[in-house]
Amino acid sequence: MGEIKVVVKMLEANEELALKNRELLKERGIYLLNMISSPGSGKTSLLEQMIHRLKAKLKMAVIEGDLYTTRDAARIEAQGVPVVQINTQGACHLDSRMIHEALKQLDLAQLELLIIENVGNLVCPAEFDLGEDAKITVLSVTEGNDKPLKYPLIFEKSEVVILNKMDLLYYTNFDLKEFYDDLHAINNQLIVFETSCRSEAGLAELSDWISSKVRISREGDFGKKVVD
Amino acid sequence: MHETSIVAEVIKIVLAKAREYKISKVNAITAKVGELTGVSPEALSFAFEVFSKGTIAAEAEFKLNTVKASAKCETCEVIFAINHVNKKCPVCHRFCNNILTGYELLIETIEGE
């Protein structure tokens, strides 16, 4: 037999399930965020802060990706919101199937906002659509301002970048101008929040952004339901 | 190493297509990898060698063709080469988000007997 023309996306299976996740959550008016960063950038601390600020006004839950431990999930649980732990057993990213399974463990009727904390890695999670409404990349100033150039794909695909640990800026050689120049050369539509979980700088702005995105997405869904 | 996960999917797709077309031995697979995908062709080839062992695609040649990244300016309609950090139209110098090529991760053809 000769050559067969197939033309199939290599990640077709992941994309199909991502679409299912997206539709499932859209039907229920749930806004999904996918938080990505390298290990130790402060994702879990930021999440704790966001939960603290948002849980009274938004029904929210968290999906925690972690290679082996349940430490982060325990920290989130202590904040009093539902959390589903995914242990990837060494795999370097979450995929849409894992999220699809995790969604079955949540009471979706009780939710408006769902945040995924991806596995700490700036490379692999960039490739896998989970069905999120937006990707948020967290970078801390101690990691250095060269990271957008070194890992451009994730900054290209994100809607928001959080520059965290701003309280430590003075102690590093992080060059803010170079950082913004590089970032905007990669993606000129990025929204950036400069934050610190210690001084609480930027946290109110970030939580306002999240709640406004949830509100806008729910208003859109409400409009659709009325038309249906 | 997201390439290993990607290759695992490639092999699933190839084996399913082989069954569909009643191929008992896959000789060649051609694929397209866009420049912007962040996927290393070398790592894909290596992962393919490992993951295809023991399957009917074990001896297949995995041919990867790189696709150059390009964009089309919404204002001047010029098509030009881009990379991650340079997406400005060479004519009007506006930042361009209308990316045409560079994100491909496609299996194109399968050849077998």
Interface residues (C-beta under 8 A of the other chain):
Chain A: M1 G2 E3 I4 K5 V6 V7 V8 K9 M10 L11 E12 A13 N14 A91 C92 H93 D95 V123 C124 A126 E127 F128 L149 P152 L153 E156 D182 A185 I186 N188 Q189
Chain B: M1 H2 S5 I6 E9 V10 K12 I13 K17 Y21 K22 I23 A28 A31 L36 T37 G38 V39 H84 V85 N86 K87 F95 N97 L105 L106 I107 E108 T109 I110 E111 G112 E113
